[in-house]
Each structure stands twice: as structure tokens, then as C-alpha cells.
Amino acid sequence: MINTLYLMSGKDALPAKEHHYEYENELQRLIECNPQLVSYAPDTAQLILVQREFAVSDDFGLSLDRLFVDQDGVPVLVEVKRAVDTRIRREVVAQVLDYASCASGWNVDALRQLFQETNCNNESILEQYDTDEFWAAVATNLKAERFILVFAADKIPGRLQTIIDFLNRNLNGIRVYGVEIRQFLTNDSSLLSSSIVTNLSAVSEQAMLSSRKNWSAESMLAYIEDACGRSVADVCNALIQYADRLGFLNSFGKNVVRPTFLSKRPDRYWFFQICYSSPTVPIISLHVNNFTSRLNHGPTPDEFRHIFTERLGLDSQFVHLTKEFVNIDLRSLTEPDHLSAFLAVLTDLMEKGGFIKQSL
């Protein structure tokens, strides 16, 4: 069957002939200026550019065509190829999986700076998304290896579509899909066709969208108790009450699937957040640089990262250390002695940093 597109000009139907992209960067620029072309839900989701030709890893010189974030702080990795490029079948899957394997180690502060530079002329975007809460959500998603991989081309070969479908079914927490973006020209106008060729479940997608909510202390504690038990919910509640007693700026997640809690100092540097590293593992995440940069004669970042295992004696399987964060599984704090010791360490560090004047 032959399909022909026509553009109506008054009463005249003008045939539009498909125009193949001459260069790959032609399609890249088109996506950069119109990210809805690769969106999984163009009517409800928003993709905001972080950087073009994003350096994925300094070690291997890898570069991703375009890096976006969506409105929930989920990183969206977009790799672009033309159908005539033989690498679309042979190399692109391994290439994108290489990129994805590096994502959990990305520096969120550096990503935020790139985002600011890319969107410096768009005040509305910066006002809405250049917030501590939003970038805390980005950090959470990266730690949990929760992101979106997009293969974009003018034509997705059948074999590549089969591989993408397989990855989408089997990569837990990672959504994978392909998008065909075809261009049709008349004498003086152009039409674009964007089609997701992967088998994304409309039911699952709608369920995920409808499950997003604005959280409160009550709803967050109920969620954690249901998912992890009463003892973990009690730990979460103690941490929230502790942050409230500090008089910090505290907020809960908005329009997200799982609950989060963010505590910021009065100077707006965030102190800690409660989030999820997986659907059943809530964690408290301490931002090392934000904290130690304001300490007076306090521990170095390396000392700060290790203080919780050495001083508290927490099992290392419950403490995950990165360059930016100390992430502690809340289940490790369910023993009263562990929780009180953890809060004592936080209080001691804040007293040394001049954040509070006396122990709580």
C-alpha cells in the first residue's frame, strides 16, 4: 500500500514528498529545537535540554548526542542516527548501553551548571526547573539508575526495533524506545512525522502518570509503612521531625511517583533528602559538598563520607558512598541506638559548621 501526504493550501491538496536528512546533525538540531519529537508523551511530558554532545565519561571519551531531563527529573538520553548509517544496526545499541552504564556516576552539580548555561536565555525554564528540589530528584533518579534511553532516526530497522523491545521489557527502571522522525516537503512547506515504534504499554504509561502525586508527611509515612514496614516508617518520621526542629526549609515531593523529603538550610543549600534507591529501599542522602563547603574546621569530604561507617559502625552494605553523596539505607537505622547515634553525628557536624548553636 502506498501512502501519500498532502498539505492543504486553500482548496488545493499539495503532495508532500519525503526528504531524507542529508546529514545527521540536521536531525540532531531538529530534535534539540523540538524535543517533543522524541517525547514518550508529547501532550503531558516536557523534555528540557541539558547539553548537546554531552561528555558521558572522561575515561573513554564518550559523547551522547543530546541529554535532556523530563519534568520529573528523569534523565533522557537521546542518540541520533540516519537509516543509511550502517552503525544504526551494528553499534548503536552497545553505544547507548555504554552511556547508560556511566549515568549513575554523573556529577549532579555539574549537570545543573550545564543546564543553566544551556538555558541561560530562558527565564521561565530556569524559574521552574533550576531548583534544589528538582535537581535532588535528578540525583535520586541517577542513583536509582532510573532514566530513559531513546534511539532516534528517520527509519528504525526491524532488527533494531526487536532489540529495543527486548531491552524495554528487561531493563528494570529504564524505559527504552525508538522514534522515527520523517520529513516531507512541498514547494514551500514541510511536514514532520514522529512515531514511537516500540511497544510501550499505554496502560502502564497511564498508570504511571496517574500515580504521580503531591506528597505530605502523612502520605509519605503511610507509603513507607506499607512498602517497608512500621519500623522504617518510624525512622523516616524521626528524621522529618528532626529537620523540623532545626527550623530548616523542608518540603515534600510534588508530582512524583514515590515520596521524597528535602531539607535545606536557610542559605538554601540542601542538607539531606529522603528518597528511594529502589521501589522498596528508602534512603537518607547527604550532600557531601553542600555540607562540608560551609563547615568551619570540619571534616574533609573524604572524612565526612567515612564517618558514618567508622563512628556508627553501620554495616557497609547499607551505606553507599559516592563523590557527592553519602546514601544510607533507612533499614539500617531501625535499631533505636543506631538512630540516636546517627542524629548525634549530624548534630555534632552542624554545631561544628555553625548551622545550629546548641544540641537538639
C-alpha positions as CSV (number, residue, x, y, z in Angstrom):
1,M,0.0,0.0,0.0
2,I,1.3,3.4,-1.0
3,N,0.6,6.4,1.4
4,T,1.0,9.9,0.2
5,L,0.8,13.0,2.4
6,Y,-0.9,16.1,1.2
7,L,-0.7,19.7,2.6
8,M,-3.9,21.7,2.2
9,S,-3.3,25.2,0.8
10,G,-6.7,26.7,0.5
11,K,-8.7,24.2,-1.6
12,D,-5.6,22.7,-3.1
13,A,-4.0,19.4,-1.9
14,L,-0.3,19.7,-2.4
15,P,1.6,16.4,-2.4
16,A,4.5,16.2,0.1
17,K,7.5,14.1,-0.8
18,E,9.7,12.5,1.8
19,H,13.0,14.3,2.2
20,H,15.8,12.2,3.7
21,Y,18.2,14.0,6.0
22,E,21.4,14.8,4.3
23,Y,23.4,15.0,7.5
24,E,23.0,13.5,10.9
25,N,23.3,16.9,12.6
26,E,20.3,18.1,10.6
27,L,18.1,15.7,12.6
28,Q,20.0,16.4,15.8
29,R,19.3,20.2,15.6
30,L,15.6,19.4,14.7
31,I,15.3,17.3,17.9
32,E,17.2,19.9,20.0
33,C,14.8,22.7,19.0
34,N,11.7,20.5,19.2
35,P,12.2,17.9,21.9
36,Q,8.6,16.9,21.8
37,L,9.5,14.9,18.7
38,V,11.2,12.3,20.9
39,S,8.9,12.6,23.9
40,Y,7.2,9.5,25.2
41,A,4.1,11.6,26.0
42,P,4.2,14.8,24.0
43,D,0.9,16.1,25.4
44,T,1.9,15.7,29.1
45,A,5.7,15.3,29.3
46,Q,8.3,18.1,28.9
47,L,11.9,17.5,27.9
48,I,14.4,20.2,28.6
49,L,17.9,20.2,27.1
50,V,20.8,19.8,29.5
51,Q,23.6,19.8,26.8
52,R,24.3,18.8,23.2
53,E,27.2,16.4,22.6
54,F,27.3,15.6,26.3
55,A,30.6,14.1,27.5
56,V,29.4,10.9,29.1
57,S,32.7,9.8,30.5
58,D,36.2,11.3,30.7
59,D,37.8,7.9,30.8
60,F,36.6,6.7,27.4
61,G,35.8,10.0,25.5
62,L,32.2,9.0,25.0
63,S,29.8,11.7,23.8
64,L,26.0,11.4,23.8
65,D,24.2,13.3,21.0
66,R,21.6,15.0,23.3
67,L,20.9,14.9,27.0
68,F,17.5,16.1,28.3
69,V,15.7,15.8,31.6
70,D,11.9,15.5,31.8
71,Q,9.6,17.4,34.2
72,D,10.1,14.8,36.9
73,G,13.9,15.0,36.9
74,V,14.3,11.8,34.9
75,P,17.4,11.9,32.6
76,V,16.6,11.3,28.9
77,L,19.5,10.1,26.8
78,V,18.9,10.6,23.0
79,E,21.2,9.0,20.4
80,V,20.6,10.0,16.8
81,K,21.4,8.1,13.6
82,R,20.3,8.1,10.0
83,A,19.0,4.9,8.5
84,V,21.7,5.0,5.8
85,D,24.4,4.8,8.6
86,T,25.3,1.2,8.9
87,R,26.2,1.7,12.5
88,I,22.5,2.1,13.4
89,R,22.3,-1.7,13.3
90,R,25.8,-2.7,14.4
91,E,27.0,-0.2,17.0
92,V,24.2,2.0,18.3
93,V,22.8,-0.4,21.0
94,A,26.2,-1.1,22.5
95,Q,27.0,2.6,22.3
96,V,23.8,3.7,24.2
97,L,24.2,1.0,26.8
98,D,27.8,2.3,27.4
99,Y,26.3,5.7,28.0
100,A,23.7,4.3,30.4
101,S,26.3,2.4,32.4
102,C,28.1,5.7,33.2
103,A,24.9,7.6,34.2
104,S,24.8,6.8,37.9
105,G,28.3,8.3,38.4
106,W,27.5,11.7,36.8
107,N,28.1,14.8,38.9
108,V,24.6,16.3,39.5
109,D,26.1,19.8,40.4
110,A,28.0,19.7,37.0
111,L,24.8,18.7,35.2
112,R,22.9,21.6,36.8
113,Q,25.6,24.0,35.7
114,L,25.4,22.7,32.1
115,F,21.6,23.1,32.3
116,Q,21.9,26.7,33.5
117,E,24.4,27.5,30.7
118,T,22.2,25.9,28.0
119,N,19.0,27.6,29.2
120,C,20.5,30.9,30.3
121,N,18.2,32.9,28.0
122,N,15.0,31.1,29.0
123,E,14.0,32.6,32.4
124,S,10.7,30.6,32.6
125,I,12.6,27.3,32.3
126,L,15.2,28.3,34.9
127,E,12.5,29.5,37.3
128,Q,10.6,26.3,37.1
129,Y,13.4,23.7,36.9
130,D,16.5,25.3,38.3
131,T,15.6,24.5,41.9
132,D,17.2,22.3,44.6
133,E,14.1,20.1,44.7
134,F,14.2,19.4,41.0
135,W,17.9,18.6,41.0
136,A,17.6,16.5,44.1
137,A,15.0,14.5,42.1
138,V,17.6,14.2,39.2
139,A,20.2,12.9,41.7
140,T,17.7,10.4,43.1
141,N,16.9,9.1,39.6
142,L,20.5,8.7,38.7
143,K,21.4,6.9,41.9
144,A,18.5,4.5,41.3
145,E,19.6,4.1,37.6
146,R,16.2,5.3,36.5
147,F,16.3,7.0,33.2
148,I,15.1,6.9,29.6
149,L,17.0,5.7,26.5
150,V,15.9,7.0,23.1
151,F,17.0,5.8,19.7
152,A,16.0,8.4,17.1
153,A,16.3,8.0,13.3
154,D,14.4,8.7,10.1
155,K,13.9,4.9,9.9
156,I,14.3,2.3,12.7
157,P,15.4,-1.0,11.1
158,G,13.3,-4.1,12.1
159,R,16.2,-5.8,13.8
160,L,17.0,-2.7,15.9
161,Q,13.3,-2.4,16.8
162,T,13.4,-6.0,18.1
163,I,16.4,-5.3,20.3
164,I,14.8,-2.1,21.7
165,D,11.6,-4.0,22.5
166,F,13.7,-6.7,24.3
167,L,15.6,-4.0,26.3
168,N,12.4,-2.2,27.2
169,R,10.9,-5.4,28.6
170,N,14.0,-6.4,30.6
171,L,15.8,-3.3,31.9
172,N,14.3,-2.7,35.3
173,G,13.8,1.1,35.9
174,I,14.9,2.1,32.4
175,R,12.5,2.9,29.6
176,V,13.8,2.3,26.1
177,Y,12.2,3.2,22.9
178,G,12.8,4.1,19.3
179,V,11.4,7.1,17.4
180,E,11.1,7.6,13.7
181,I,11.2,11.2,12.6
182,R,10.4,11.6,8.9
183,Q,10.4,14.8,6.9
184,F,8.1,15.6,4.0
185,L,8.5,18.7,1.7
186,T,6.2,20.6,-0.6
187,N,7.4,23.5,-2.7
188,D,7.4,25.9,0.3
189,S,6.4,24.0,3.4
190,S,7.5,20.9,5.4
191,L,5.7,18.3,7.4
192,L,7.2,16.1,10.2
193,S,6.0,12.7,11.3
194,S,7.1,11.4,14.7
195,S,6.3,7.8,15.5
196,I,7.3,5.7,18.6
197,V,7.9,2.3,17.1
198,T,8.5,0.4,20.4
199,N,5.7,-1.5,22.2
200,L,5.2,0.9,25.1
201,S,2.2,-0.1,27.1
202,A,-0.4,2.6,27.1
203,V,-2.0,1.1,30.2
204,S,1.3,1.1,32.1
205,E,2.1,4.6,30.9
206,Q,-1.2,5.9,32.1
207,A,-0.9,4.1,35.4
208,M,2.5,5.6,36.0
209,L,1.3,9.1,35.1
210,S,-1.9,8.8,37.2
211,S,0.2,7.6,40.2
212,R,2.1,10.8,40.5
213,K,1.0,12.9,43.4
214,N,2.0,15.7,45.8
215,W,3.2,14.2,49.0
216,S,2.8,15.2,52.7
217,A,4.3,13.8,55.9
218,E,1.2,11.7,56.4
219,S,1.1,10.2,52.9
220,M,4.8,9.6,52.8
221,L,4.8,7.7,56.1
222,A,1.8,5.7,55.1
223,Y,3.6,4.7,51.8
224,I,6.8,3.7,53.6
225,E,4.9,1.7,56.2
226,D,3.0,-0.2,53.5
227,A,6.2,-0.8,51.4
228,C,8.8,-1.3,54.1
229,G,7.1,-1.8,57.5
230,R,6.3,0.3,60.6
231,S,9.9,0.4,61.9
232,V,11.3,2.0,58.7
233,A,8.4,4.5,58.7
234,D,9.2,5.4,62.3
235,V,12.8,6.2,61.3
236,C,11.5,8.4,58.5
237,N,9.2,10.2,60.9
238,A,12.0,10.8,63.4
239,L,14.2,12.3,60.6
240,I,11.4,14.6,59.4
241,Q,10.7,15.7,63.0
242,Y,14.5,16.3,63.5
243,A,14.6,18.5,60.4
244,D,11.5,20.4,61.6
245,R,13.2,21.1,64.9
246,L,16.2,22.6,63.1
247,G,14.0,25.2,61.6
248,F,15.3,24.4,58.1
249,L,13.3,24.8,54.9
250,N,11.6,21.4,54.4
251,S,9.5,20.2,51.5
252,F,7.9,17.0,50.1
253,G,8.0,15.7,46.6
254,K,5.5,17.1,44.1
255,N,4.1,15.3,41.1
256,V,6.3,12.2,41.6
257,V,5.5,8.5,41.8
258,R,7.4,7.8,45.1
259,P,7.6,10.1,48.1
260,T,10.6,12.3,48.8
261,F,11.5,14.8,51.5
262,L,14.1,17.5,51.2
263,S,15.6,19.6,54.0
264,K,17.5,22.8,53.1
265,R,19.5,25.2,55.3
266,P,18.3,28.8,55.4
267,D,21.0,29.7,52.9
268,R,19.1,27.3,50.6
269,Y,21.9,24.7,50.4
270,W,20.2,21.4,50.8
271,F,21.2,19.4,53.8
272,F,19.6,15.9,53.3
273,Q,16.9,14.2,51.4
274,I,14.9,11.1,52.0
275,C,14.2,9.3,48.7
276,Y,14.3,5.8,47.2
277,S,17.2,3.9,45.6
278,S,14.6,1.2,44.5
279,P,10.9,0.8,45.0
280,T,11.4,-0.9,48.4
281,V,14.6,0.8,49.7
282,P,14.2,4.2,51.2
283,I,17.4,6.1,51.9
284,I,18.7,9.2,53.5
285,S,21.1,11.0,51.2
286,L,23.5,13.6,52.5
287,H,25.1,16.0,50.0
288,V,28.8,16.0,50.9
289,N,29.9,19.1,49.1
290,N,27.0,21.3,50.1
291,F,27.6,20.3,53.7
292,T,31.4,20.4,54.0
293,S,31.9,23.5,52.0
294,R,30.2,25.5,54.8
295,L,31.9,23.7,57.7
296,N,34.4,25.7,59.8
297,H,37.3,23.5,60.6
298,G,35.1,20.4,60.0
299,P,36.0,17.1,58.3
300,T,37.2,16.9,54.8
301,P,34.8,15.4,52.2
302,D,36.6,12.1,52.4
303,E,36.4,12.1,56.2
304,F,32.8,13.0,56.0
305,R,32.0,10.1,53.7
306,H,33.5,7.6,56.1
307,I,32.4,9.0,59.4
308,F,29.1,7.1,59.3
309,T,30.6,3.7,58.9
310,E,33.5,4.2,61.3
311,R,31.8,6.1,64.1
312,L,28.4,4.5,63.8
313,G,29.6,1.0,62.9
314,L,26.9,0.6,60.2
315,D,27.1,-2.4,58.0
316,S,28.8,-1.3,54.8
317,Q,26.0,-3.0,52.7
318,F,23.7,-0.3,54.0
319,V,26.0,2.7,53.3
320,H,26.8,3.7,49.7
321,L,29.5,6.4,49.2
322,T,29.9,8.4,46.0
323,K,31.9,11.6,45.2
324,E,28.8,13.7,46.0
325,F,26.7,11.7,48.4
326,V,26.5,9.5,51.5
327,N,23.5,7.3,51.0
328,I,22.2,5.3,54.0
329,D,19.5,2.7,53.8
330,L,16.9,3.6,56.4
331,R,16.5,0.0,57.4
332,S,20.0,0.2,59.0
333,L,18.6,2.8,61.5
334,T,15.7,0.9,62.8
335,E,17.6,0.0,66.0
336,P,17.0,2.9,68.5
337,D,20.7,3.1,69.3
338,H,21.6,3.4,65.6
339,L,19.1,6.1,65.0
340,S,20.1,8.2,68.1
341,A,23.8,7.8,67.2
342,F,23.1,8.9,63.6
343,L,21.3,12.0,64.8
344,A,24.0,12.8,67.3
345,V,26.6,12.7,64.5
346,L,24.5,15.1,62.4
347,T,24.1,17.4,65.3
348,D,27.8,17.4,66.1
349,L,28.7,18.2,62.5
350,M,26.2,21.0,62.3
351,E,27.4,22.5,65.6
352,K,31.0,22.5,64.2
353,G,29.7,24.1,61.0
354,G,27.9,26.8,62.8
355,F,24.5,25.7,61.5
356,I,23.0,25.4,65.0
357,K,24.0,26.9,68.3
358,Q,23.2,24.0,70.6
359,S,22.5,20.3,70.6
360,L,18.9,19.3,70.0
